């Protein structure tokens, strides 16, 4: 399913935007001019990743400090051990279009 999760202009460079569709939370990040989409739920204890601190391409969960690479969803710092699901993003006419399951 393709879903429009907002406008590219709403996602700040080096920052995040919290979005949801079909009652599921997602986190959008913009790094180096490219937008990435992850589940907005830390795989450790469910913290909201979009509220974390983004440094380069690494988002730190605000609850317990797990760190993930927003370009892939891979874990780069504990306590989380499982990656966060990442979704393909396309920009179409300024809209953030994400391929969701």
Secondary structure, DSSP 8 states (H G I E B T S, - for coil): -EEEEEEGGGS-BT-EEEEEETTEEEEEEEETTEEEEEESS-TTT---GGGSEEETTEEE-TTT--EEETTT--EEESS--S---EE-EEEETTEEEEE--
